[in-house]
Amino acid sequence: MEGMRFCYGSASVRWRGTMRILASILLVVVAVLDNAATQKPEDGPYRGKYIGKFNSYHHQASGDVYAVDEYTFLLTGFNYDGNGIDTFFWSGASNRPGPQGFIVPDEYGKTNILERYFNKDFTLRLPDNKKITEVKWLAVYDLNSQNNFADVYIPEDFEPPVPQKAGSLTAIAGGPMVSSDTIDILDSKTIRITDFSYDGKAGGQGAVHFWVGVGPSPSSKGSKVPDEMGYLDPIRAYDRETITLELPGDMTIFDIDWFSVYDVEARRDYGSILISDDLNVPPSLVRVTPHTESLPNCRQLHKDYRVSWEVFGPQITIQLAGNVQQDEYMSFGLSGSDSRSQMLGADVVVAFIDGHRGYAVDYNITSLAPCVQVLGQNKGVCRDDVVGGLDSYQLHTYSRENDINTITFRRTLISSDSGDKEFLLDRPMYVIWAMGRLDSNNEPTYHDVYPKRNVQIHFNTSEPVNDCFSFTSREANLKDVWERQQIFDRSVRAFTATLGPAGGKRGYQGITGHVSNGLAWYINGFLVPELWLRRGLTYSFLVRGGNNPHSPEFYHPLVITDEPHGGYDRLSDARQSEIRVLAGVEFTRRGRPKPIAAGPLCLARHPEGQDRRLDDNFATFKKFNRTLKWTCDSGDPAVLEITPNTSWPDVVYYNSFTHANMGWKIHIVDSYSQSARSHASAYSSFNHSIRLLLIASSFVVWTWALK
């Protein structure tokens, strides 16, 4: 794919000192004499341990062969004209290719007859967990004619690439507590630290990072390594955690001499290991996407996000580039505080691409909540033109290539909108940034990725600054969604509705498939459970979602409607007319909706110091829920009584009157026994089908046996 490459590391071993040139020449000479060298002697990415070229005999079969790991070959530049009759990749332990061997599945894991190949790169994995050290050759072999078209031999005492151990971290006298068990170099870009601990008590401002570089020992001339979540902020405290780090951009393990827990401001090493020059590790399958910024200054904010800028005259041009999904936004702006990075009161731009159109929209943050009306005024994360201001950003260019959104826009340093902040050039400014998902109205929802430490940028430097590196991505390892709770109990007639954190991608988002605004309903202590109610019975919801209409963040009357998202008060009149409100709203004489189930706030919060970005690290909701701290205002809850009848749909939804995406489903059934039978019937029907299949199979076998 144009613009992409798979980064397997540096193609040559580092050589230091005054012998660098001579040693490089000697390396080439040795490689020519011994084509079983660790890496094929050519420019290009690290591909693993080089085995050799195919010896070509027939049908133009040719190419180079590497060992990626103990079980896998990498073929590069492979060619074959496809004219063999019964031709396969073939391997064995005999002295030379012949009938005694086995088929090696192709790059798709299939054992089909080989088709034509032209200059193709791909991997082959030996079947049945066979190891490369257990075979003597790999061939392109025709079983029909027992003819060998091409072969390559595995050298004796060959050692394929495997993860390597690299010692452990120990604290240095006078520094904070740092320790770890074994550090594993998993591949050319990946480091795993087992049982890592850091007490977070570094001196000064605590600018401690994972740090790598070249030279005999750790020094200030190094580079930051993103933490296990891709952040470049100073690292947090760790307590015997196992974390996996990825070297940034196209950097590989062959480009560094040491790894350190390093205080950048104090220029102190708090614990480090040296990296051997000759590590025989597997190549990394991380995809590296080079991205060249068009503006002179660039700051890497996160592994997946960067900002570039240029000041010219009275204007500043800004470019945001991020590795985001199609329904995600990038935001960046000036802090709401002059002394720290603060979202409240900030002046930000929200940039995204919707289909074939790009947007850079000016926003004002008056509350950490979606934009809602409070006593006739819009408050929260609102567009400037909604709160009486101007959209001051002018979109310049936008593009989406290789999953990277790049959006360029400009603004005057001093805006004509009094609600906008001024870009100062005489000193660094505190900034904020975030990435998250858009809702169905292309409005930003609660962000998933954001900094936890102060971020400063000097927009007017005498020399251009640039610490940006290539974007990287690997196949996502999605964690299981937390257990989906259901309240299916005919004896339960009352439900307590309180508020709590939505729980990240494994919580509300994973359970419902909807974007989250950060808060969700907890019903009887469960996160957005599905409720089962019977028609004709009366149920009570004891609502504690906040009763202060002046609060844009914590005012959540409960409503029940026939649509899944909620936020009824934010919808247009036309959209409201399409929704059936079943409970929780009454209408004034003027036809305006008014909520009736607003009770005192009862809210679960993360304990102080707990990073909500780590919510997905909890294996279950129960473990997550045990960490929360509850605070409840005094007063009796609001009571919302409902009696579902035959006019109610089979599925309705409980949600917030003011904010979207906080609740989930209510199943309305005619009887619990019928509902239980319907579940059992579906299960029984599946089992019945399986039984019929087994009986039919048995009958076929029995009939065959009688013949």
N, C-alpha and C positions, 0 to 999 in steps of 0.2 A: 504494500500500500504506500503510495507516494507520501513522502514526508514522515514516514515511520521507519524505525529499525528496531530489531530486537537486540538489546545490549547484553553481550556476554562478557564484557570486560576489555581490558587493554590487551593488545595482541602481542606484546613483548614484555619481557621481564625488565624491571627497572635496574638501571646500573648507575652507580654514584661515583662522585669524585672525578678525578682527572682521567680515569681509565674508561669513562663512559663510551667514547667513540670506538676505542680499540675493542672493548668487550662486545659491543654491538656487532662489529665486523666478525669477531670470533663466533658469536652466536649464529650468524648466518651460515658460516662455514660448517659448523657442527651440524646445523639443521640439514644442510645439503647432504652431508655424509650419513645422517641418521634420520630417516623420515618417520621414525617412531618417536620423535621428540614430543614434549608435552604439548606444544602448540605449533601448528603448521606455520612455517616461516613465511608469512605474508602479511601485508597490511590488512587490517580488518578487525572485527570484533572477536572476542574470545569465544570459542565454540566448544571447548572441552579439550580432551587429550587426543592428539592427532595419531591416527593409526596408519594411514597411508592412502595412496591412490589405488583405484581399481586397476588391476591388470586387464586390459581390454583385448578380447579375442574375436568376438563376433557381434554383429547387430549394433555397432556403435555404442555399446555399453561402457560408460566411463563416469568418473566423478571422484570426489574425495570423501574419506570416511573418518569420523571422529567418534570417540566414546564420550557420551554426555554424562553417564553415570554407570553404575554396575550392570544395568540391564538394557541400556538404550544406546543405539547408534544414531549419529547424525550424518546424513548424506548431503553433500553440497555440490551444486553444479552437476547433478546426476542426469545422464542421458541414456536413452534406450529407444530403439526405433519401433518397438512394439510388434515386430514380425515373428516372434517366436510362437510356437504352437501351444506349448504347455509350460510356460515359463513363470518362475516364482523367485522371490528372494529365498535363499537356501543357506543353511548353516549346519555345521556339524563338528564333531571332534576327531574325525579321521584325518590322516595326514594331508589329504588333498580333496577337493570337491568331487563327489561321486554320489551314487545312489543312496549310500548310508548318510542320512542327514534328516533335516526337518524343515518345514516351511516356516519362514519368518513372516508374520502378517505385515501387510503394507502400511502406509502412513495412516490409513483409516481403520486399522485393526482388522482388515478383511484378508481372507486367503484366496482372493480371486486371481485369475491369470493376469499377469502384468500388462497394462496398456502402455501407450507411448509416453515417454518422459522427455522433456526438453529443458535442460539447465535448471532443474528444480531442487529446492532445499526442503528436507523433511526428516523426520525421525522414524526409526524402526525400533520397536521394543521386542525383545526376545520373548517367546511364549513360555507359559508355565513357570514364570519366575526364574528362568535360566539366566545365568550370569555370563557376561562376556568372557570372564576368565575360564569358563567351562567349555568354550568352543575354540576352534583353531582357525576358522575362516568364515567369511561371509561372501556369498556368490550370487550371481544372476544365472540361474540354472534352468535348463529345459528338461523336464522329467520324461517327456515323450521320446526325445532323441538322446537323452542322457548326455547332453552337450553343455559344456561350461562356457557361458558367454563372457563372464568377467568375474574376477575374484580379488579379494584382499585378505592377507593373512594377519592374524593377531600375533604380535611378537611374544616370545617366551618371557615369563615373569612380568607380563603387562599388568600395570596397576591402573584401573579405571578411576575417574574422579569420584570422590566421596566427600561428604561433609568432614571438616577438620576441626579438631579442638584447639583452642588458642589460650589456654590458661584461665585465670579468674582475676577479678578486681579485689584489691585490698586497700583499706584506708591508709592515707599518708599522714604521718604525725602532724598535728596542728591543724588538720582540716576536719570537715564534717565526716560523719560515719558513712562510708561507702563500702559495699561488699557484694560479692556474687559467688555463685557456684560456677560451673564450667561455662565458658563462652564458646559457642559453636559457630564456625563459619559455614553456613548451610550451602551457599553458592557464591558466585562472584559478586553479588550485590547484597547479600542478606546475612545479618548477624543476629544470633539468638543468645540472649543473656538469661541464664537460669538463676532463680532466687535472688534477683537484684534488689538491693536495699540502698536507699539514700535518704538521710533524715531531713533534707531540705533546709539545713541550718548553716548554709554558707554565709560568709561575712558580706559586708557591703550590701548591695541591692540584690544579691543572689542571682547574678547573671550566669548561671551554671547551665551548660549545654553538653550534649553528646558531641564530641569533637574529634576530628581526624586530620591527619596531615602527614608530611614527609619529614625526615630528619631522624637523628638518633633518639630523640625524646620529645614528649609533648611540648608545644610552644604556642605562642599567640598566632603564629603563621599557620593557621589551619582553617577548617571549614566546619560549619554546623551540620550535624546529621539530624534530620527530622525525628521526632520521637515516634513511639509505636502507633500514634494516631495521625502522623504527618505534620504536626505542629513544629514551628521553629521558635516558639516561645522558650524561655528558661524552663528547665524540666521541673516537674512536681516532685513531691516526696514519694518514695516507693518503699514497700514493706514486703520483702521476699516474694516479689512478683517475677514471673517469667515473661519477658517482652521480646519482640522481634523488630529489628530496625532494618531499614532499607537505605543503602547509600544513595545520596541525592543525584539526580540527573543521570549523566552517563558515567559517573564515577564508579569504579569497581575496586575490589579488594586489592588488585594489583597496582593501584594508583596510590596506595597509602602505606605508611610504615608503622603507624600506631593508632590506637583507639583510646579515647580518654573521656573521663567525666571532668570537665574543665570549666574553671571560672574565668570567663573572658575578660571581665573588668579587672579582677585582681591578678590575672595572668598566672593562675595557680592550677596545677594538676592535682586532682583529689583522688585519683585512682586510674590506672591505665594498663594496657597490654601492648606488646610489640607484635606486629604482623610479619610472619615469615615471608620471604620473597618467593618461595617455590611451592606455594600451596596448590595441591592437586585437587581442586574443588569443582563441582559441576558448574556449568554456565548458568546464568540467570535467565529465566524466561520473562523477566519484566520487560514490558514494552516501553521503549523510550521514544518520545515524540519531541524532536527539536522544535523550538518556537523562537523566532527572532522578533524582538520588539522593535518597533519603528521609532520609538522615542529614546532620547539619550540616557535617561535615568530609569532604573528599574529596581524594585524592592520585592523580594520573594516573601510573601506573607504566610504561605502554607505550601506544603508540597504540591498542592493542586491549584494554587492561586497566586497571582502576582499583579502588581500595579506599576505602571510606567507613567512618566510625566515629563512635560517640558513647559517652562515659563517663557513666553515671548510677548514683550510689551505688557499691556494690561490684562492679558489672558493667560490661562493655564489650560493646557491640553492634557487629558488623562486617558490612559488606555488600561482597561481591565482585561485580563486573560485568565480563564479558569477551565479546569477539567471538570465539567459539570454535565448533568443530564439535560435533556431537552426541556424538561419542565422545572428547571432550577434557575435561580437568580444569583447574581453577584452584587454585593453592596459595598460601598466605600464612602467615607466622608470624614468631616471634622468633628471631633469629640464635643460633647455637651459641656465639658469642663476644661478649664485652662491648665489644670494641674494633674490630670490623669485621663486615661481612655474611658469614656463614659457614654453609654448609648442614650440615656435620658437627656433630652435637650440637644441631641446631635443633629447636624445638617448633612444628609447623605444622598447619594444617588443609588438607585436600584436599576441594574442593567440586566437585560435578558433578551433572548431571541425567541419570537413566537412565529414559527413557520418560516416565512421569507421576510419577516420584518424585525428590525432591531429596535430596542428601546433603551433610553437612558433617562429615567424619570426622577425628578427632584422630590425628596421626601423630608418631612420634619417629624421628629420623634418627641412627642409630649408625654407619652406613657408607654410602658413596655407591654403593649397590647395591640391587637389589630385596631384599625381606625373605626371608632364607634361614635355615635352621637350621645353627648352628655349634656342634658338640659339645652338642647338645640345647637350645641357646638360640637364639631368633630374633634376628637382627641384620640391619641394613640400614635401608631405609625401611619401617618397620613400624607398623601400627596400635597405638595405646596399649593397647587391650584384648588384643592378642596378646602383648605383652611384660610383662604383669602390671599395667598401669596402667588408667586409666579414660578413657572417651570423654567429655571435659569440655565439648564444644561442644553447644549446644542449637539445633537448626534452628528458625528462625522462619518465613521465607517463601522461596519460590523461584518462578522463572518463566523461560520462554524465549520471547522475542518478537523477531522480526526478526533472528534469529541471535545475539541477545545473551542470555547466561545471567546472571541476577541471583539471587544466593543470600545471604540474610541469616541470621545466627546470633549467638548470644551466649555469653559465658563469664564466670565470676567473675574478677576481677583476680588474686586469689590462689586458685589451684585447690586442691582437696582431694587431687589427685594429686601426689605428691611428684616425679614425673617431668616435670611441666609447669613452664614458666617463668612468672614473675610479670610482669604488665603494670605497669611503673613509670610514675608520673605526674609525678615531679619532674625528669625530664630526658629528652632524646630517646633512643630505643632503636634499635639496629641491627635491621633486619628483612631477610627474604629472601622471594622470590616466584618463581613459575615457572608456565608453562603447557605442557601436553603431552598425549599420547594415553593413554587407558586401555587395559589389556589385556583379554583375554576374561573375566577375573575382576573387572573394574572396579577393578583396582589401578593406581596411577600407574606409568608407564614413564619412561624417561629423557626429561627435559624438552627441548622444542625452543626455548622462549623463556624467557630468564632474564637477570638483570642481571649485568654484569661489574664494576661498581663498587659501592662501599658505598652503602647506602640507609638513611637515618635518618628516623624519624617521631616527633614529640612528640605523644603521645596525649592530653595534657591542656593544650590551649592556652587562653589567656584569651579569644581571639577565634577564631571558626571560620575554618579555612583551606580554600581550595578552588581548585585549579588545574586542575580537570578540564574536558574539552571533549568535544564530540559524537564518537561513533564514526564512522569512515569506512571504506569498503571499495570496492574496484574489482575488476573481473573479474581473476581470478588469471592471471598469465602463467607457466604451469608450465614449468619447465626439463626438458630431456630427462634421462631416467635414464642413469646411467653404463652403459657397455657390459657386457652380461651375459657373463661368462666361462664357457667349458666346457672341461673336460679330457677329450678324446675321443682317446685315444692308447693303442693296444694294447700299446705297449712300456713304459708307465708302470705299475709295480707298487707303488710306494711314494709316500706322500703325507705331506708335512710340514704339521702343523696347529699354527699359532701364533695369537696374538690381536692385534687392532688396533681402531682406532676404526671405528664403523659407517658414518661418512661422511654423516650427514644424510639428507635426503629423497631425494637422488639416488643414495645408496648403498644400504645394506641395505634401508631402507624401500621405496625405489623398485624394487629388484630383486625382492624377495620379496613385497611387499605387506603385510608384517607390521610391527607396532610394534617398536621397538628398545629394548634396555636400555643402549645406548651402546657395547657391545663386540660384535665379530663374529669368526667364524673366518676366518683367512686360510689357504687351502690352496695350497701351493706358491707362495705370494706373491700369490695372487689373492683378492679379496674375495668370499666365499661363492660359488665357482664351482659349476656343476653337474658332477657326476662321472659317467662312464660305465664300469661294471664288467661283466665277463663272468662268467656262472655257471661254476663249476668251477675258476676260477683263484683263487689266494691273493694277497691284497693286504695291505700293511702301512701303518698310520697311525702316524707318529712324532709323538707328542702332546706339545706344550709349552704347556699351558693353565694351569699352576699346580698345585702339589702340596701346598700348605699348607691343610689343612682348617680352620685357625683364621681364614683370610681370607675374609670374606663377599664381597669384591669380586673377588679373583683366584684363585678355586679352581674350575677348570672341567675336570673329567674329560670325555673324549669318549665319547658314546654314539651308537648307531645304532638307530633305532626305526622303526615304521611310521606315526608321526604327525609333523606338520610343525613343532611348536613347541618341543619339548624341555622342559627344566626338570623332568625326571621326579621328582627328589627332592622338589619342592615340591607335588606332586599328592597328592590324597587316595588312600586305599587303594582306594576304589571306582574312581576314575579310572585309577589305575595298573593295575588288573586288566583294563581295556579296551584297554591298549596292549601291543603285542608288542615286546619288547626283543630285538633281533637281535644286538647286540654291545656290549661295554663295561660290562656289569653282571653281577654274580653275586649270589646270594641266600644269606643266612646261614641257620643252622639254625632261627632264629625267623621266617624268611621275609622279612627286611628286605633291601632292595636295597643293594648295596655296589659302588661304582665300581671299575674295575680299570685304567683308562687315565688316570692323573693324573701328568703329567710336569712338570719344572721350567718355570717361567714364561718365556716369550719374548714380549715385548709391544712393539708399535709405539705410540708416543705422538705427539701434536702437539708440535712444538718449543716451547720456552718463549716466551711472548708471542704465539703464534699462536692466534687466536680460533676455536674450533671452530664457532661460529655461522656462520662464513664458508665452511664446507665445501662448500656448494652452489654457491659461486662458481667452483669448479674445473670446467673443461669435461669432463674425463675422469678416470677413476680413476688412470690412469698419472701424470697431473700431480699429483693429490692424494697418491699413494703416494710420490712423490719427496720430498715435504716431511717425511715421517714419520721419527722417530728410534727406532731399535730398541735395546732392552736385553734381554739374555737371561741368566738365572741359569745357573750352572754345573751340570753333571750331564748324564747321558744321558737322552734323551727316553723317555717310556713308549711301549711298542710295542703296538698293538692290531692283531692279525692277524684277517682275516676271509676266509672262502671262501664266497661266495654260492652257494646251491644252488637246486634247483627249487622249494623251499618258500618262497623269498623272493619278496615282491611285486615287481612291475616297477619301482616307485618307492618308495624308502625315504629316510630323512633322517638326516644327521649333525647333532648338536647338543651342548649342554652338559648334563651331568647335573644341575647345580645351578640354572642360570638359563635362562629361556625365550628363544626367538627370537635365536639366535646363528648358526645354520647354515642349510643348504639341502638340495637334492635330490641323491640318488644314483640313477641309472638302472641297473637290472639287466637285462642283455640276454643272449640265448642265444649270439649271435655279433656281432662288430663289423660284419661284412659285411652281415648281415641288417638291423642297425640302420641302417647307412649307406644300404642299399637302400630301407628304409622312408622315410627322409627324402627320398631321391631320388625315390621313387615318388610321394610326396605332391606334390613339386614338378612331376614329370612329368605327373601327373594334372591339375594345374592348367593346365600348358602345353597338354596335349591338349585340354582343354575350350576354351581360347582358340583353338586351331587349328581345332577343329570350328566354332566360332562364326564365325571368319573365312572358312572355306570355304563355310559356309552363306550368309553375307552376299555373298560373291563370286558364288555361284550365282544368288542373287536378282537381283543387278545384271546378270549375264550374260543371264539369261532376259529381263529387262526390255529390255535393249539389242537383243535379237533381234526384239522385237515391232515 
